[in-house]
Amino acid sequence: MPATLPPRLGIVILVAVATTFAANHLCARIAFDHGARVATGVATRATGTALVLLLIMHLQGIRVALPRELRPWALLAGILIAVQSYCLYSAVALIPPALALLVFQTSPMLYVLLSWAFGGPAPRPSAFPAMLLALVGLWLALDIRTDHLAARWSEIGAGVSWAFAGGASMSCVYYLNANALKAVDGRLRTFVMTAVTAVLAAAAALTTFAAPSLATSGGALPFPPPASGPVVPLGGRAGEVGIYATASAGQIVLQLATPEENGAAEPRFTVAMTLAGPHGTARALPVRGCGQGCMVAPARWARGDNLLTLRVTASGWTGGTASLDVPWPPAPGAALLRRALAAMTQVPAMTVYEQVTSDTSRGAGAMHPVSVSGRQFLGSEPYAGGTVPVADLVTGSGGQQVLYVGFPDAATWVELTVGAHDAPYRFAHEILVDPDHLISRGFAYPGKQ
């Protein structure tokens, strides 16, 4: 092979590598949407890469040996690559892969600044306008505007933060490669870093895989496990038991609550769960505790509508059965929520037909009509400001746009059906669940408004 490749061949190779890099993250997102965990994705990619590199090094006669004085630096670089991979895959699981990669690609800029801070050469003056232009382009791609900064950040902030953390970690790897590990053959250096990543990620993945067996054995966790990947908020009521649920990649976590009574002992809850996919039969899920009123079960979500059925009991309170629809994968709904709120503030008069119950075994409650304006109605709603922890967009059975809005700290969930009377962004129906009530509301708009 010639020492220098022809320029045209070099361009083709670069395009192929860039396409493969992008396809890797698109495939990762598909895997996360179908229940794979971030640690599993990192372990699979790193292990495969390490094995391919080992084969290439064997064929090219490169010894797998590092000078003793460089081994700590190589280990540190491997740990940083593991952190970078986990952060970037976490971002890919939360926001569109293209946005995650754009944020991650701030790493070269961070490396230039890091080198400068540690006594390296100062960036050329011409580099700063290029950096600024790239950051402006990133700002535009993220669609962050001052008029809805908080709402947009609540939608993409976690993913952007993960991607930036991955870029920051990668910039440190660049610095180590250009300084402490400069004398090491690039193929050996990459193999060592990837192998360290594979070992760390595999250990994390194996720890994760132990969870379903623990659930089957009935062991309890001291606290709720964190969500992994996309999140769908859910809510319902079974008798007098309020339900707030968080569906994420590979699991479902329930927060159960009963009405508060002064001096009353904490209720003891039991839950039986079954899960049915769009075309499958219902199967029982192994449930374990994760704190007071908390239950968790492993769940593999099928693409489309999944039906989760809960049979709940609570000592001293009426229990019952509740069914939760889990659409998968979720789509972001914050933009539609903002448009719906803007439309509702323009409604001068409407009638809200409301039913409230604290015990679903006694029915949905009597219906009460209330005449209000759009602004008056929104004044008492938890989502009125447009900034919410999580908002997902779902397509209803009749083709309507439905928003699932979750407030996990308050254990409050809202289902908003949008599109009424030829007005695409007005509310048509609302279900609100909090620890004490289940509220159903219908909306009527008189005449042309």
C-alpha positions as CSV (number, residue, x, y, z in Angstrom):
1,M,0.0,0.0,0.0
2,P,1.4,3.4,-0.9
3,A,2.4,5.7,2.0
4,T,0.1,8.5,0.8
5,L,-3.3,7.8,-0.5
6,P,-4.6,9.6,-3.7
7,P,-6.7,12.6,-2.6
8,R,-9.8,11.4,-4.3
9,L,-9.6,8.0,-2.5
10,G,-8.9,9.8,0.8
11,I,-12.1,11.8,0.3
12,V,-14.1,8.7,-0.4
13,I,-12.7,7.0,2.7
14,L,-13.5,10.1,4.9
15,V,-17.1,10.2,3.5
16,A,-17.5,6.5,4.3
17,V,-16.1,6.9,7.8
18,A,-18.4,9.9,8.5
19,T,-21.4,8.0,7.2
20,T,-20.6,4.9,9.3
21,F,-20.2,7.2,12.4
22,A,-23.6,8.8,11.8
23,A,-25.2,5.4,11.1
24,N,-23.8,4.1,14.3
25,H,-25.7,6.6,16.4
26,L,-28.9,6.3,14.3
27,C,-28.8,2.5,15.0
28,A,-28.1,3.2,18.6
29,R,-31.3,5.4,18.8
30,I,-33.3,2.6,17.2
31,A,-32.0,0.1,19.7
32,F,-32.8,2.5,22.7
33,D,-36.3,3.0,21.3
34,H,-36.8,-0.7,21.4
35,G,-35.7,-1.2,25.0
36,A,-31.9,-1.4,24.9
37,R,-30.0,0.3,27.7
38,V,-27.2,2.8,27.2
39,A,-24.6,0.7,28.9
40,T,-25.5,-2.2,26.7
41,G,-25.1,-0.1,23.6
42,V,-21.7,1.2,24.7
43,A,-20.5,-2.3,25.6
44,T,-21.6,-3.8,22.3
45,R,-20.0,-1.0,20.2
46,A,-16.7,-0.9,22.2
47,T,-16.3,-4.7,22.3
48,G,-16.9,-5.0,18.6
49,T,-14.5,-2.2,17.8
50,A,-11.8,-3.6,20.1
51,L,-12.0,-7.0,18.5
52,V,-11.7,-5.6,15.0
53,L,-8.7,-3.4,16.0
54,L,-7.0,-6.4,17.6
55,L,-7.4,-8.4,14.4
56,I,-6.0,-5.5,12.3
57,M,-3.0,-5.2,14.7
58,H,-2.4,-8.9,14.5
59,L,-2.4,-8.9,10.7
60,Q,-0.1,-5.8,10.6
61,G,2.3,-7.3,13.2
62,I,1.8,-4.6,15.9
63,R,2.6,-5.8,19.4
64,V,0.1,-5.1,22.2
65,A,2.5,-3.7,24.6
66,L,2.7,-0.3,26.3
67,P,5.7,1.2,28.2
68,R,5.1,0.9,31.9
69,E,5.3,4.7,32.4
70,L,2.5,5.3,29.9
71,R,0.0,2.7,31.2
72,P,-1.6,5.0,33.8
73,W,-2.2,7.7,31.1
74,A,-3.6,5.1,28.7
75,L,-6.0,3.8,31.5
76,L,-7.1,7.4,32.1
77,A,-7.7,7.9,28.4
78,G,-9.8,4.7,28.3
79,I,-11.9,5.8,31.3
80,L,-12.5,9.2,29.6
81,I,-13.5,7.4,26.4
82,A,-15.9,5.3,28.4
83,V,-17.4,8.5,30.0
84,Q,-17.6,10.1,26.5
85,S,-19.4,7.1,25.0
86,Y,-21.9,6.8,27.8
87,C,-22.6,10.6,27.7
88,L,-23.0,10.7,23.9
89,Y,-25.3,7.6,23.8
90,S,-27.3,9.0,26.7
91,A,-27.8,12.1,24.6
92,V,-28.8,10.1,21.5
93,A,-31.4,8.3,23.6
94,L,-33.0,11.6,24.7
95,I,-32.8,13.9,21.7
96,P,-32.5,13.5,17.9
97,P,-29.0,11.9,17.1
98,A,-28.2,14.8,14.7
99,L,-28.6,17.4,17.5
100,A,-26.6,15.2,19.9
101,L,-23.7,14.9,17.4
102,L,-23.8,18.6,16.6
103,V,-23.4,19.5,20.3
104,F,-20.7,16.8,20.8
105,Q,-18.7,18.3,17.9
106,T,-17.9,21.2,20.1
107,S,-15.1,19.0,21.4
108,P,-12.4,20.2,18.9
109,M,-13.1,23.8,20.1
110,L,-12.8,22.7,23.7
111,Y,-9.6,20.9,22.9
112,V,-8.0,24.1,21.4
113,L,-9.0,26.1,24.4
114,L,-7.8,23.3,26.8
115,S,-4.4,23.2,25.1
116,W,-4.1,26.9,25.3
117,A,-5.1,26.9,29.0
118,F,-2.3,24.3,29.8
119,G,0.4,26.3,28.1
120,G,0.0,25.3,24.5
121,P,0.0,27.7,21.5
122,A,-2.8,30.3,21.5
123,P,-5.4,29.9,18.8
124,R,-4.9,31.9,15.7
125,P,-7.0,35.1,15.6
126,S,-8.8,33.7,12.5
127,A,-10.0,30.7,14.6
128,F,-12.3,32.7,16.8
129,P,-14.7,34.0,14.1
130,A,-15.0,30.3,12.9
131,M,-15.7,29.1,16.4
132,L,-18.4,31.8,16.9
133,L,-20.0,31.0,13.5
134,A,-20.1,27.3,14.5
135,L,-21.7,28.2,17.8
136,V,-24.3,30.4,16.2
137,G,-25.1,27.5,13.8
138,L,-25.5,25.2,16.7
139,W,-27.8,27.7,18.5
140,L,-30.0,27.8,15.3
141,A,-30.0,24.0,15.0
142,L,-31.2,23.6,18.6
143,D,-34.0,26.2,18.0
144,I,-33.3,28.0,21.2
145,R,-35.0,31.4,21.2
146,T,-35.3,33.9,24.0
147,D,-39.1,33.9,23.9
148,H,-39.4,30.2,24.8
149,L,-35.9,29.4,26.2
150,A,-37.2,27.7,29.4
151,A,-39.7,25.6,27.6
152,R,-37.2,24.5,24.9
153,W,-34.5,23.8,27.4
154,S,-37.0,21.6,29.4
155,E,-37.5,19.6,26.2
156,I,-33.8,19.2,25.1
157,G,-31.7,20.3,28.0
158,A,-30.9,16.9,29.4
159,G,-29.8,15.6,26.1
160,V,-27.8,18.6,25.2
161,S,-26.1,18.5,28.6
162,W,-25.2,14.8,28.1
163,A,-23.8,15.6,24.6
164,F,-21.7,18.5,25.9
165,A,-20.3,16.4,28.7
166,G,-19.3,13.8,26.1
167,G,-17.6,16.5,24.1
168,A,-15.8,17.8,27.1
169,S,-14.6,14.3,27.9
170,M,-13.4,13.8,24.3
171,S,-11.5,17.1,24.4
172,C,-9.5,15.7,27.3
173,V,-8.8,12.5,25.3
174,Y,-7.5,14.7,22.4
175,Y,-5.2,16.4,24.9
176,L,-3.8,13.2,26.3
177,N,-3.3,11.8,22.8
178,A,-1.4,14.9,21.7
179,N,0.8,15.0,24.8
180,A,1.2,12.1,27.2
181,L,0.4,9.4,24.7
182,K,1.9,11.1,21.6
183,A,4.6,8.5,21.2
184,V,2.2,5.5,21.1
185,D,1.1,4.1,17.8
186,G,-2.3,5.4,17.0
187,R,-3.8,1.9,16.4
188,L,-2.5,0.6,19.7
189,R,-3.6,3.7,21.6
190,T,-7.1,3.4,20.1
191,F,-7.3,-0.3,20.9
192,V,-6.3,0.2,24.6
193,M,-8.8,3.0,25.1
194,T,-11.6,1.0,23.4
195,A,-10.7,-2.1,25.3
196,V,-10.9,-0.2,28.6
197,T,-14.3,1.2,27.6
198,A,-15.5,-2.3,26.6
199,V,-14.6,-3.7,30.1
200,L,-16.2,-0.8,32.0
201,A,-19.3,-0.7,29.9
202,A,-19.7,-4.5,30.0
203,A,-19.5,-4.4,33.8
204,A,-22.2,-1.7,33.9
205,A,-24.4,-3.7,31.5
206,L,-24.1,-6.9,33.5
207,T,-25.0,-5.0,36.6
208,T,-28.1,-3.7,34.8
209,F,-29.0,-7.1,33.6
210,A,-29.1,-8.4,37.1
211,A,-32.2,-6.2,37.9
212,P,-34.9,-8.4,36.3
213,S,-33.7,-11.5,38.2
214,L,-33.8,-9.5,41.4
215,A,-37.4,-8.4,40.5
216,T,-38.4,-12.0,40.0
217,S,-36.9,-13.0,43.4
218,G,-38.9,-10.3,45.1
219,G,-36.0,-8.2,46.4
220,A,-36.7,-4.5,46.9
221,L,-34.7,-1.5,46.0
222,P,-34.1,1.4,48.6
223,F,-35.0,4.0,46.0
224,P,-36.6,4.4,42.5
225,P,-34.2,3.5,39.7
226,P,-33.5,6.3,37.3
227,A,-35.1,6.5,33.9
228,S,-33.1,5.3,30.9
229,G,-33.6,6.7,27.5
230,P,-37.0,8.2,26.3
231,V,-39.6,8.7,29.0
232,V,-43.4,8.5,28.8
233,P,-45.3,9.9,31.8
234,L,-48.5,8.1,32.7
235,G,-51.2,8.5,35.3
236,G,-54.4,6.9,36.6
237,R,-56.4,5.9,39.6
238,A,-57.4,2.5,41.0
239,G,-60.1,3.0,43.6
240,E,-58.7,5.4,46.1
241,V,-55.1,4.9,45.0
242,G,-53.5,7.6,42.8
243,I,-51.0,6.3,40.2
244,Y,-48.1,8.2,38.6
245,A,-45.9,6.1,36.3
246,T,-42.8,6.6,34.3
247,A,-42.2,4.3,31.4
248,S,-38.6,4.4,30.0
249,A,-36.4,2.0,28.1
250,G,-36.7,-1.4,29.7
251,Q,-38.7,-0.5,32.8
252,I,-41.8,0.9,34.3
253,V,-41.8,2.7,37.7
254,L,-45.0,3.4,39.7
255,Q,-45.5,6.0,42.4
256,L,-48.6,5.2,44.4
257,A,-50.4,7.5,46.8
258,T,-53.6,7.5,48.9
259,P,-55.3,10.6,50.4
260,E,-53.4,12.0,53.4
261,E,-54.8,11.5,56.9
262,N,-53.3,13.0,60.0
263,G,-51.7,10.3,62.1
264,A,-52.6,7.5,59.8
265,A,-50.0,4.8,59.2
266,E,-48.4,4.5,55.8
267,P,-50.4,2.1,53.6
268,R,-48.9,-1.1,52.4
269,F,-49.3,-1.5,48.6
270,T,-49.4,-4.5,46.4
271,V,-49.4,-4.4,42.6
272,A,-49.9,-7.0,39.9
273,M,-49.0,-5.9,36.4
274,T,-49.6,-7.3,32.9
275,L,-48.3,-5.9,29.7
276,A,-49.7,-6.4,26.2
277,G,-48.2,-5.1,23.0
278,P,-50.1,-4.0,19.9
279,H,-50.4,-7.5,18.6
280,G,-49.4,-9.7,21.5
281,T,-51.1,-11.4,24.4
282,A,-50.8,-10.0,27.9
283,R,-47.9,-11.3,30.0
284,A,-47.3,-10.8,33.7
285,L,-44.4,-8.6,34.8
286,P,-42.3,-9.3,37.9
287,V,-42.8,-6.4,40.4
288,R,-40.5,-5.3,43.2
289,G,-40.6,-2.4,45.6
290,C,-38.3,0.7,45.4
291,G,-39.3,2.6,48.4
292,Q,-42.6,3.7,50.1
293,G,-45.3,3.6,47.5
294,C,-42.8,2.8,44.7
295,M,-42.9,-0.2,42.4
296,V,-40.7,-1.1,39.5
297,A,-40.9,-3.9,36.9
298,P,-38.8,-4.7,33.8
299,A,-40.8,-4.0,30.6
300,R,-40.0,-4.4,26.9
301,W,-42.0,-1.9,24.9
302,A,-43.2,-2.8,21.4
303,R,-43.4,-0.1,18.8
304,G,-46.9,1.3,18.9
305,D,-49.5,1.2,21.7
306,N,-48.8,-1.0,24.7
307,L,-51.4,-1.7,27.3
308,L,-50.3,-1.9,30.9
309,T,-53.0,-3.3,33.3
310,L,-52.5,-2.7,37.1
311,R,-54.4,-4.4,39.9
312,V,-53.6,-2.4,43.0
313,T,-54.4,-2.9,46.7
314,A,-53.6,-0.5,49.6
315,S,-54.1,-1.4,53.3
316,G,-57.0,0.7,54.7
317,W,-58.1,2.0,51.3
318,T,-60.1,0.8,48.4
319,G,-58.0,-0.5,45.6
320,G,-58.9,-1.5,42.0
321,T,-57.8,-1.9,38.5
322,A,-56.4,0.7,36.1
323,S,-55.3,0.5,32.5
324,L,-52.5,2.7,31.2
325,D,-51.8,3.2,27.5
326,V,-48.0,3.4,26.8
327,P,-47.2,4.7,23.3
328,W,-43.7,3.8,22.2
329,P,-41.4,5.4,21.2
330,P,-42.5,8.8,22.5
331,A,-42.3,12.0,20.4
332,P,-41.6,15.5,22.0
333,G,-44.7,17.5,22.6
334,A,-43.5,20.7,24.2
335,A,-43.9,22.7,20.9
336,L,-47.5,21.6,20.5
337,L,-48.2,22.4,24.2
338,R,-47.0,26.0,23.6
339,R,-49.1,26.4,20.6
340,A,-52.2,25.0,22.4
341,L,-51.7,27.4,25.3
342,A,-51.4,30.3,23.0
343,A,-54.6,29.3,21.3
344,M,-56.5,28.8,24.6
345,T,-55.5,32.3,25.9
346,Q,-57.5,33.8,22.9
347,V,-60.8,32.0,23.8
348,P,-63.2,34.6,25.2
349,A,-65.8,32.2,26.5
350,M,-66.3,28.4,26.8
351,T,-68.0,25.8,28.9
352,V,-66.0,23.2,30.7
353,Y,-67.9,20.0,31.7
354,E,-66.0,18.6,34.7
355,Q,-66.2,15.3,36.6
356,V,-64.1,14.7,39.7
357,T,-63.7,11.5,41.7
358,S,-61.5,10.4,44.5
359,D,-62.6,6.7,44.3
360,T,-63.0,5.2,40.8
361,S,-65.0,2.3,42.3
362,R,-67.8,4.8,42.9
363,G,-67.7,6.1,39.3
364,A,-66.4,9.1,37.6
365,G,-68.4,11.7,39.6
366,A,-71.2,14.0,38.7
367,M,-70.8,16.3,35.8
368,H,-70.7,20.1,36.5
369,P,-70.6,22.7,33.7
370,V,-68.5,25.8,34.4
371,S,-68.4,28.9,32.1
372,V,-65.0,30.5,31.9
373,S,-62.6,32.1,29.5
374,G,-59.5,30.4,28.2
375,R,-57.2,32.5,30.4
376,Q,-59.4,31.9,33.5
377,F,-59.2,28.1,33.0
378,L,-55.4,28.1,32.4
379,G,-54.9,30.1,35.6
380,S,-55.4,27.0,37.7
381,E,-53.6,24.5,35.5
382,P,-50.1,23.1,36.4
383,Y,-48.9,23.5,32.8
384,A,-50.1,27.1,32.3
385,G,-46.6,28.6,32.0
386,G,-45.7,26.3,29.2
387,T,-42.6,24.9,31.0
388,V,-43.1,21.3,32.1
389,P,-40.7,18.5,33.1
390,V,-41.9,16.2,30.3
391,A,-44.4,16.5,27.5
392,D,-44.9,13.7,24.9
393,L,-47.0,13.8,21.7
394,V,-49.2,10.9,21.0
395,T,-51.6,10.1,18.1
396,G,-55.1,9.2,19.5
397,S,-57.3,6.4,18.2
398,G,-59.2,8.8,16.1
399,G,-56.1,10.5,14.7
400,Q,-56.3,13.4,17.2
401,Q,-53.1,14.9,18.7
402,V,-52.8,14.0,22.4
403,L,-50.3,15.3,24.9
404,Y,-49.0,13.4,27.9
405,V,-47.7,15.9,30.4
406,G,-45.9,14.8,33.5
407,F,-44.9,16.4,36.8
408,P,-43.1,13.7,38.7
409,D,-42.2,15.7,41.8
410,A,-46.0,16.4,42.3
411,A,-47.1,13.0,41.1
412,T,-49.4,14.8,38.7
413,W,-50.2,13.7,35.1
414,V,-52.3,15.4,32.4
415,E,-53.6,14.0,29.2
416,L,-54.7,16.8,26.8
417,T,-56.5,16.0,23.6
418,V,-55.9,18.9,21.2
419,G,-58.1,19.9,18.3
420,A,-61.8,21.0,18.7
421,H,-64.4,22.7,16.5
422,D,-62.0,23.1,13.5
423,A,-59.5,24.8,15.8
424,P,-56.4,22.6,15.7
425,Y,-54.8,23.9,18.9
426,R,-57.8,24.2,21.2
427,F,-58.4,21.7,24.0
428,A,-61.0,19.0,23.2
429,H,-60.6,16.9,26.4
430,E,-58.5,16.7,29.5
431,I,-57.8,14.1,32.1
432,L,-55.8,15.3,35.2
433,V,-54.6,12.8,37.8
434,D,-53.0,14.0,41.1
435,P,-52.5,12.0,44.4
436,D,-56.1,12.7,45.5
437,H,-58.3,13.0,42.4
438,L,-59.0,12.0,38.9
439,I,-60.6,14.9,36.9
440,S,-62.1,14.5,33.5
441,R,-63.0,17.6,31.5
442,G,-64.7,18.2,28.2
443,F,-64.7,21.6,26.4
444,A,-67.5,23.3,24.4
445,Y,-67.0,26.5,22.4
446,P,-70.1,28.5,21.6
447,G,-70.5,29.7,18.0
448,K,-67.6,31.1,15.9
449,Q,-64.8,32.6,18.1
